[in-house]
Amino acid sequence: MEPPHSPFGLVGQIARDTGWSVRYILHGVNYPSLMLMWQDCSRHVPSRRKTPAELSREMSARSGSPPKNMSPLEFFMSMDGEE
């Protein structure tokens, strides 16, 4: 999820989420209160992705390292068969 890129996007999202009219948001609510409400609302924060090195260490710990002559496809197929 990406935050709004301008004040117009912010007003549009507040109008969508609260049902308030754009006129009410622009003329009926002061800007500092709007910013405080917006910063306090819940939002989705994606989890951190694991780096390739972390994934590799995790997979090695699960099933040991693959033999040197085994292709990655064969390695993953053998892991699928084990589960």
C-alpha positions in Angstrom: 0.0 0.0 0.0 1.3 3.4 -0.9 0.6 6.7 0.9 -1.1 9.6 -0.9 1.3 11.7 -3.0 -0.4 15.1 -2.5 -2.9 16.8 -0.2 -5.6 16.0 -2.8 -4.9 12.3 -2.4 -5.1 12.7 1.4 -8.4 14.5 1.2 -9.8 11.9 -1.2 -8.8 9.1 1.1 -10.3 10.8 4.1 -13.5 11.4 2.2 -13.6 7.8 1.1 -12.9 6.4 4.6 -15.1 8.7 6.6 -17.9 9.5 4.2 -17.3 13.2 4.8 -17.8 15.5 1.8 -14.7 17.2 0.3 -16.2 20.6 1.2 -16.6 19.6 4.8 -13.0 18.3 4.9 -11.6 21.5 3.4 -13.8 24.0 5.3 -15.1 22.2 8.4 -12.0 20.5 9.8 -8.7 22.3 10.6 -5.6 21.0 9.0 -3.6 20.1 12.2 -6.6 17.9 13.4 -6.8 16.3 10.0 -3.1 15.4 10.1 -3.4 14.0 13.6 -6.4 11.9 12.7 -4.6 10.7 9.5 -1.4 9.7 11.3 -3.3 7.8 13.9 -5.4 5.7 11.6 -4.6 2.0 11.1 -2.9 0.9 7.9 -1.2 -2.1 6.4 2.5 -2.3 6.9 4.1 -5.1 4.8 6.5 -7.4 6.5 10.2 -7.3 5.7 11.3 -9.6 3.0 14.0 -12.0 3.6 17.3 -11.6 1.7 18.5 -14.4 -0.6 21.2 -15.2 1.9 18.7 -15.6 4.8 16.5 -17.8 2.6 19.5 -19.9 1.7 20.6 -20.3 5.3 17.1 -21.2 6.3 16.7 -23.9 3.6 20.1 -25.3 4.4 19.1 -25.7 8.0 15.9 -27.4 7.0 17.3 -30.0 4.7 21.0 -29.7 4.6 22.9 -28.3 1.6 22.2 -29.8 -1.8 24.9 -32.1 -3.4 27.3 -30.3 -5.6 26.1 -32.0 -8.8 22.4 -31.6 -8.1 20.5 -28.9 -10.1 18.3 -26.4 -8.2 15.2 -27.9 -9.8 16.1 -31.5 -8.7 16.9 -30.1 -5.2 13.5 -28.4 -4.8 11.7 -31.4 -6.3 13.4 -33.7 -3.7 12.3 -31.3 -0.9 8.7 -31.4 -2.2 8.8 -35.2 -2.1 10.0 -35.2 1.6 7.1 -33.1 2.8 
